[in-house]
Amino acid sequence: MLNFKRRKMKKIIKLFIGIFAVTALFTACEEEFLDTYPTDQVSSNAATLTTDNAFTALNGIHRALHVRYGSQGRGGLGAFMIHIDEAGEDHVFNRSNWTHSYRWRPNSEPENAYNRANWAMFYQWIANANVLINGIENASGDQEDKDAILGQSLTYRAFCHFYLVQLYGDRYEQGGQNSQLGIPIKLDGSTDPIARSTVEEVYAQINADLDQAISLLNGYSRPNKTHFNANVAKGIKARVALAQGNWSTAAQLAAEARSGFSLMDQETYAQGFQIFSASNDEFMWASQIQEDQNDKWATYGAYISRNFSSSAIRGNPRSINNLLYDMISPTDVRKTLWDPTGQHLNLPAGFSLLSNHKRFPYTNQKFIAVSSGDSRVDVPYMRAAEMYLIEAEAKARSNQDASAAQVLFDLVSTRDDAYTLSANSGQALIEEIMVQRRIELWGEGFRWYDLKRLNLPLDRTGSNQSSTYTNGIMQVPVGDNRWTWPIPQDEMDSNPLMEPNPI
């Protein structure tokens, strides 16, 4: 089954899952519906009675991205992004707590709670999206609303399959058959066991879902940035194309995706990422967590902000790899987002550290929580800056050096007034782009995925990384089994068609 046990999969199919789901069927008026059932607690049958109900159910998925899945270290997509980032070489711990992913434990342990929870979390969102995908056409309401609901649900299904196949399947090989095992493709509410599809088949389904979503969302005006529109769907497809080595598609869609979004100015950037994504034109997709919906100790900001007062941040504020920090130009505003002294005397106005916040070198102030008692930070799922980097990389890898350098200049010059158009070409230009990608997207959940898709080794040596805190995981060569996560043991035990990954 596509969850821990067969009975739990049946529960996911029967109900539109949120934190807790209700089984009652209802046909109440809209006001009673919204008053009685929170947006993450909707029966699957009721979810598709009307488009109003379906939008409420869709809001449940949006909110599900930032709820807790078990322990406080598993706070939805934001927590997953941190774990992916810390598994690379640029994210540095200063203490040996909350180190499952830092030590690559989910990569090698089928019984690991983080491995199991991530598998279940993404498949839960897929199951929720499938309720809408397979039922919305029969809902009462306008076709325009049905298209918006279907388009966003397809985007979720594609996004989740994409994240899963990158974890549990071997990397996509450009120009190859990609017949290696990927993941089960879940398209309906059946509780029958499902075998793993090939990596090629999974990517084909991802692209088919995104193509349909882009068409459906064309012209759709979303209510806020927690929802999908055509730009975000194109941005996700640009990521997929980059992973597949489809350079022309990646470059084209990245440029189209960022259309209408502008890069933030240096003054705004220097304030760090706070709760301003709604008014910041660079943010394309983000979770904007409401105060009454905040899981104080499990949110993104509870682990990666500099100023919130949690044990994770007080004792283990996150640092940047000092070798990467040294690559940042002294005239680049991004240089101010980490403090080599660790004292953080230049925090944005109105913010300060408590006396019991530990000081370590190279700690970040890229992410700033509302206060020491309020952990909220808007979770940055997609920014226009990433789209510039995708376009630049894709063009550089397809020998369009001049165009790639110009796109890179268009981005970096907004961060650094002294930056000049790159004279590099070939591999040197690609390496420059990748350094800029590492700097720009630090803490946003990309580095480990980048290493895997590019078939690069992990190398933490020679930096401020401590082998004590990494449990000796300082280097991992290309081809190591740990680049492909093991299928969770619960899934192996409950699904007779499931084949394991080598450990």
C-alpha positions in Angstrom: 0.0 0.0 0.0 1.0 3.6 -0.4 1.2 4.3 3.3 2.3 2.5 6.5 -0.4 -0.2 6.5 -3.3 -1.3 4.3 -5.8 0.0 6.8 -4.2 3.4 6.8 -4.2 3.6 3.0 -7.9 2.8 3.1 -8.4 5.7 5.5 -6.5 8.1 3.2 -8.7 7.1 0.3 -11.9 7.2 2.3 -11.3 10.6 3.7 -9.9 13.9 2.6 -7.0 13.9 5.0 -5.8 16.9 6.9 -4.6 16.9 10.5 -7.8 15.1 11.4 -10.6 14.2 9.0 -14.3 13.8 9.4 -16.3 11.0 7.9 -19.7 12.6 7.9 -21.3 13.4 4.5 -23.0 16.7 4.3 -24.8 19.0 1.9 -24.9 22.1 4.1 -25.0 25.6 2.8 -21.6 27.2 2.2 -21.7 29.2 5.5 -22.5 26.2 7.6 -19.9 24.1 5.7 -17.1 26.6 6.4 -18.2 27.1 10.0 -18.4 23.4 10.8 -15.5 21.9 8.9 -12.1 23.5 8.9 -10.3 23.6 5.5 -8.1 20.6 6.3 -11.0 18.4 7.6 -13.2 17.5 4.7 -14.9 14.2 3.8 -13.8 13.0 0.3 -17.4 12.6 -0.9 -18.4 16.0 0.3 -15.3 17.6 -1.1 -16.5 17.3 -4.7 -20.2 18.0 -4.3 -19.7 21.6 -5.2 -16.9 23.8 -6.4 -17.2 25.8 -3.2 -16.6 22.6 -1.2 -13.7 21.7 -3.5 -12.0 25.0 -3.0 -12.3 24.5 0.7 -10.8 21.1 0.4 -8.0 22.4 -1.8 -7.3 25.0 0.9 -6.8 22.0 3.2 -3.9 20.8 1.0 -2.4 24.2 0.9 -2.5 24.3 4.7 -1.2 20.7 4.9 2.2 21.9 3.6 2.9 23.4 7.0 1.5 21.1 9.6 3.4 18.6 11.8 3.7 15.0 10.6 4.8 13.2 13.8 7.6 14.8 15.7 8.2 18.5 15.8 11.2 18.0 13.4 8.7 17.0 10.7 6.9 20.2 10.0 5.7 19.6 6.5 7.3 20.8 3.3 9.4 23.5 5.0 11.0 21.0 7.3 11.7 18.7 4.4 13.4 21.5 2.5 15.7 22.1 5.5 16.5 18.4 5.7 17.4 18.2 2.0 19.6 21.3 2.3 21.4 20.1 5.4 22.3 16.8 3.6 24.5 18.8 1.2 27.8 20.5 2.0 26.7 24.1 2.4 24.5 23.8 5.5 26.5 23.6 8.7 25.4 22.4 12.2 26.9 23.8 15.4 25.6 21.1 17.7 24.6 17.4 17.4 20.8 17.8 17.7 18.1 17.2 15.1 20.7 15.6 12.8 18.9 12.8 11.1 19.2 14.2 7.6 22.6 15.9 8.4 24.0 12.4 9.1 22.3 10.9 6.1 20.3 8.5 8.3 17.1 8.5 6.1 19.3 7.7 3.1 20.4 4.4 4.6 17.7 3.2 7.1 14.4 1.8 5.9 13.0 2.0 9.5 14.1 5.7 9.9 11.1 7.8 11.1 12.0 10.7 8.7 12.2 8.3 5.8 8.9 6.8 6.6 7.2 10.2 7.3 8.4 11.8 4.1 7.1 8.9 2.0 3.7 9.0 3.8 3.5 12.8 3.7 3.9 13.1 -0.1 1.6 10.2 -0.9 -1.0 11.6 1.5 -1.0 14.9 -0.5 -1.2 12.8 -3.7 -4.2 11.0 -2.3 -5.8 14.2 -1.4 -5.2 15.7 -4.8 -6.6 12.6 -6.5 -9.9 13.1 -4.6 -10.3 16.4 -6.4 -8.8 15.3 -9.7 -11.2 12.3 -10.0 -14.3 14.0 -8.7 -14.3 17.6 -9.6 -15.9 17.2 -13.0 -19.2 16.0 -11.4 -19.3 18.9 -8.9 -21.9 21.6 -9.3 -20.4 25.0 -10.1 -18.8 27.0 -12.9 -16.4 25.3 -15.3 -13.9 28.0 -14.7 -13.8 27.1 -11.0 -13.5 23.4 -11.9 -10.5 24.1 -14.2 -8.8 26.1 -11.4 -9.3 23.3 -8.9 -8.3 20.6 -11.3 -5.2 22.5 -12.5 -4.0 23.1 -8.9 -4.6 19.5 -7.9 -2.7 18.2 -10.9 0.2 20.5 -10.0 0.2 19.0 -6.5 0.2 15.5 -7.8 3.1 16.2 -10.2 5.1 18.1 -7.6 4.8 15.2 -5.1 5.7 12.5 -7.5 8.7 14.6 -8.6 10.0 15.0 -5.1 9.4 11.3 -4.4 11.1 10.0 -7.5 14.2 12.1 -6.8 14.5 10.5 -3.4 13.6 6.9 -4.0 14.6 6.4 -7.6 18.1 6.6 -9.2 18.9 9.9 -10.9 17.4 10.6 -14.3 20.1 10.1 -17.0 19.8 12.5 -19.9 19.5 10.5 -23.1 19.2 7.2 -21.3 16.4 4.7 -21.2 15.8 5.4 -17.5 14.4 2.0 -17.0 15.6 1.9 -13.4 12.9 1.6 -10.7 11.3 4.8 -9.6 8.2 4.9 -7.4 4.5 3.8 -7.6 2.4 6.2 -9.6 -0.8 6.9 -7.7 -3.7 8.2 -9.8 -6.8 7.1 -8.1 -8.3 5.9 -4.8 -7.8 2.2 -5.2 -6.3 0.3 -2.2 -4.8 -2.4 -4.4 -1.1 -2.9 -4.1 0.9 -1.0 -6.7 4.3 -1.9 -8.1 7.1 0.7 -8.8 7.1 2.3 -12.2 10.3 3.1 -14.0 11.9 6.5 -13.6 11.0 7.3 -17.2 7.4 6.4 -16.6 7.2 8.5 -13.5 8.6 11.6 -15.3 6.2 11.0 -18.2 3.3 11.2 -15.8 4.7 14.2 -14.0 5.1 16.1 -17.3 1.6 15.1 -18.5 0.1 16.4 -15.3 2.0 19.6 -15.5 1.1 20.2 -19.2 -2.6 19.8 -18.4 -2.3 21.9 -15.3 -0.6 24.8 -17.2 -3.4 24.7 -19.8 -6.1 24.7 -17.2 -4.5 27.5 -15.1 -3.8 29.8 -18.0 -5.5 33.0 -17.2 -6.4 32.0 -13.6 -6.0 34.7 -11.0 -5.3 33.1 -7.7 -6.3 34.7 -4.4 -2.8 34.6 -2.9 0.6 33.1 -3.2 -0.2 29.9 -1.2 -2.2 28.8 -4.3 -0.9 27.8 -7.7 -1.3 29.7 -11.0 0.2 28.9 -14.4 3.5 30.6 -13.5 4.1 28.3 -10.6 3.1 25.2 -12.6 5.6 26.4 -15.3 8.2 26.9 -12.6 7.8 23.3 -11.4 8.0 22.0 -14.9 11.2 24.0 -15.4 12.6 22.2 -12.4 11.6 18.9 -13.9 13.1 19.7 -17.2 16.4 20.7 -15.5 16.5 17.4 -13.7 15.9 15.6 -17.0 18.5 17.6 -18.9 15.9 19.1 -21.2 17.8 22.3 -21.5 15.6 24.2 -24.0 12.4 23.4 -22.2 13.9 24.4 -18.8 15.2 27.7 -20.1 11.9 28.6 -21.9 9.6 27.7 -19.0 11.8 29.3 -16.4 11.6 32.6 -18.4 7.9 32.3 -18.8 7.3 31.4 -15.2 9.0 34.5 -13.8 7.1 36.8 -16.2 5.3 39.4 -14.1 7.6 38.8 -11.0 10.4 41.2 -10.3 13.6 40.7 -8.2 13.7 42.4 -4.8 15.9 45.4 -4.2 19.0 45.2 -2.0 17.4 47.1 0.9 14.6 44.5 1.0 17.0 41.6 0.6 19.1 42.8 3.5 16.0 42.5 5.9 16.1 38.8 5.5 13.2 36.5 4.6 10.4 37.3 7.0 6.6 37.2 6.6 6.5 39.6 3.6 6.1 37.2 0.7 2.6 38.6 -0.1 4.0 42.0 -0.9 7.4 40.9 -2.2 7.2 40.5 -6.0 10.1 38.1 -6.1 8.1 35.4 -4.2 6.1 33.2 -6.6 4.8 30.6 -4.2 5.0 30.5 -0.4 3.2 29.4 2.7 2.0 32.4 4.6 1.3 30.9 8.0 -1.5 32.6 10.0 -0.8 33.2 13.7 -3.7 31.0 14.8 -2.5 28.2 12.6 1.2 28.3 13.6 2.7 25.1 15.1 5.2 27.1 17.1 7.9 24.5 17.5 7.6 22.7 14.2 7.5 25.4 11.6 10.2 26.3 9.1 11.2 29.4 11.1 11.5 27.3 14.3 14.5 25.6 12.8 16.1 28.0 10.4 15.5 31.5 11.6 18.2 33.2 13.6 16.1 34.9 16.3 13.3 32.5 17.4 13.8 31.1 20.9 13.7 27.4 20.4 16.2 24.9 21.7 17.0 24.0 18.1 17.9 27.7 17.2 19.3 28.8 20.6 21.8 25.9 20.7 22.2 25.1 17.0 21.8 28.2 14.8 22.5 27.2 11.2 25.7 28.3 9.5 26.9 28.5 5.9 29.9 26.6 4.7 32.8 29.0 5.2 34.3 28.1 1.8 31.0 29.1 0.1 30.8 32.3 2.2 34.3 33.3 1.0 33.1 33.0 -2.6 30.5 35.8 -2.0 31.7 39.2 -3.2 32.2 41.7 -0.4 30.0 44.1 -2.3 27.1 41.6 -2.6 24.2 42.3 -0.3 23.9 38.5 0.3 27.2 38.7 2.2 25.3 40.4 5.0 22.9 37.4 5.5 25.6 35.5 7.4 27.8 36.8 10.1 31.4 35.3 10.3 31.6 36.5 13.9 28.3 35.1 14.9 27.4 38.2 16.9 24.7 39.5 14.5 25.1 43.2 15.5 23.5 44.2 12.2 20.1 42.4 12.5 17.2 44.2 10.9 15.7 47.1 12.9 13.5 45.8 15.7 15.2 42.4 16.0 17.8 41.2 18.5 19.2 37.9 19.9 18.5 36.8 23.5 21.4 36.3 25.9 20.9 32.5 25.7 21.1 32.4 21.9 24.5 30.7 21.3 26.9 32.5 19.1 28.8 30.5 16.4 30.7 31.7 13.3 29.0 32.1 9.9 25.5 31.8 11.3 22.6 33.0 9.1 20.2 35.8 9.4 18.7 35.1 6.0 15.6 34.0 7.8 14.1 36.2 10.5 11.1 35.1 12.6 8.4 37.5 13.7 9.9 37.5 17.2 11.7 35.3 19.7 8.3 34.0 20.7 6.7 33.7 17.3 8.4 31.3 14.9 6.6 32.3 11.7 8.6 32.9 8.5 6.9 32.6 5.1 8.1 29.4 3.6 9.8 30.2 0.2 8.8 27.4 -2.1 9.6 29.3 -5.3 11.2 32.7 -6.1 11.9 34.4 -9.4 15.6 34.3 -8.6 15.5 30.5 -9.0 14.0 30.9 -12.4 16.8 33.1 -13.6 19.3 30.5 -12.3 17.5 27.7 -14.1 17.5 29.6 -17.3 21.1 30.5 -17.0 22.2 27.0 -16.2 20.1 25.4 -19.0 21.5 27.8 -21.5 25.1 27.4 -20.4 24.7 23.6 -20.6 23.4 23.9 -24.1 26.4 26.1 -25.3 24.5 29.4 -25.3 27.2 31.1 -23.3 26.5 34.7 -24.1 22.8 34.4 -23.4 23.5 32.5 -20.2 25.9 35.1 -19.0 23.4 37.8 -19.6 20.7 36.1 -17.6 23.1 35.5 -14.8 24.1 39.2 -14.9 20.4 40.2 -14.8 20.1 38.4 -11.5 23.4 38.9 -9.7 23.7 42.6 -10.6 20.6 43.2 -8.5 22.4 41.7 -5.5 25.9 43.2 -6.2 26.4 46.6 -7.8 30.0 45.7 -8.6 29.1 42.6 -10.5 30.1 42.7 -14.2 29.0 40.6 -17.1 30.8 37.3 -16.9 33.5 36.6 -19.4 33.6 32.9 -18.6 32.5 30.3 -21.0 31.9 26.5 -21.1 32.5 24.7 -17.8 33.9 27.8 -16.1 30.6 29.6 -16.7 28.6 26.6 -15.5 30.6 26.5 -12.3 30.0 30.3 -11.8 26.3 29.8 -12.2 26.3 26.9 -9.8 28.1 28.9 -7.1 25.5 31.6 -7.5 22.8 29.0 -7.2 24.3 27.7 -4.0 24.5 31.3 -2.5 21.1 32.4 -3.7 19.1 29.3 -2.6 20.9 28.4 0.6 18.4 26.9 3.1 15.6 26.6 0.5 15.9 22.9 -0.1 17.9 22.4 -3.3 21.6 21.5 -2.7 21.3 17.7 -2.1 19.0 17.4 -5.1 21.4 19.4 -7.2 24.3 17.1 -6.2 22.3 14.0 -7.1 20.9 15.3 -10.5 24.4 16.3 -11.6 26.0 13.1 -10.4 28.4 15.0 -8.1 29.9 13.6 -4.8 29.3 15.1 -1.4 32.4 16.8 0.0 32.3 18.6 3.3 36.0 18.4 3.9 38.3 21.5 4.5 35.4 23.6 5.7 33.8 24.5 9.1 31.9 21.2 9.0 32.5 19.0 12.0 32.8 15.3 11.5 31.6 14.8 15.1 28.2 16.4 14.2 28.0 14.8 10.8 28.7 11.4 12.4 31.6 11.1 10.0 29.6 11.7 6.9 32.1 14.1 5.3 32.4 12.6 1.8 30.0 10.4 -0.2 31.1 9.3 -3.6 29.1 9.1 -6.8 27.4 5.8 -7.1 27.0 5.2 -3.3 23.7 3.5 -2.5 22.8 6.3 -0.1 22.0 8.7 -3.0 18.8 6.6 -3.5 16.8 6.3 -0.3 15.6 2.9 0.8 11.9 2.1 0.5 10.5 2.5 4.0 10.2 -0.8 5.8 6.5 -0.4 6.6 5.9 -0.1 2.9 7.9 -3.2 2.2 6.0 -5.1 4.8 2.5 -4.1 3.6 2.9 -4.1 -0.2 3.8 -7.5 -1.8 4.5 -5.8 -5.1 7.1 -3.4 -3.7 10.8 -4.0 -4.7 13.5 -2.7 -2.3 16.4 -0.4 -3.1 19.9 -1.7 -2.4 21.2 -0.5 1.0 
